[in-house]
Amino acid sequence: MPDRIEIGYADAQRIVDAIASDLVASGGGAAVAVVDPHGELVAFARTDGCPLASINNAVNKAYTSAREGVESKVIGQRSRDEGFSLTNFGDLRYTGWGGGVPIVINGIVIGAVGVSGLPEADDIVLARMGASLLDG
């Protein structure tokens, strides 16, 4: 039977807290989600001023990244470059916006981080910072 490594609550919350702390210090309103390798939510925060649509967007960015093992922006770029709709994945939670980043330990995706609410480039920076707290 295969062994499976997944992000746990303590590590997921540590990532959420680090990103939320950065957001609060800068006055940024955003949502932060950390999911397991299946894309299911483990930890979440929404800072003051977060646009409501960003709540689902953060979760969906992390979901996409965990399921596909690459940044959500890569999926979006492939969709545009190769001319396929994200609905081809058969799941409406897939998104191509940047801000979803896989968490990889020893070459295995153990979860992903999603950030939404800021300009896309800022979402990406924060999600990468969060994922890097555990990347190995």
C-alpha angles and dihedrals in degrees: 000000000000120000114233125205116203133172113264130217097260094054092041091051091047089057093046091048093050093051093041090051090054091048094050092048091052096039092243120156111213146129123246124198132181117193137184121248090276090057095251119142119262103162135005143178135181117198124210113283095026112152109243094235088058091069094069092033092059092050092046093048090053091044092053093047094048094047095047100032094230136085113287090237089061090058090050093049092048089050091054096041096045096037100236127134120241086233086072086081087068093233124095091208091075113107134179099207117116120252102078114105129176121234107225126190118182090342094309123114105231096173142313143247125229126192125182136168105064129073108300094252090055092047088054094049092051095045091050090049090052094047091048091062088076106018112125 
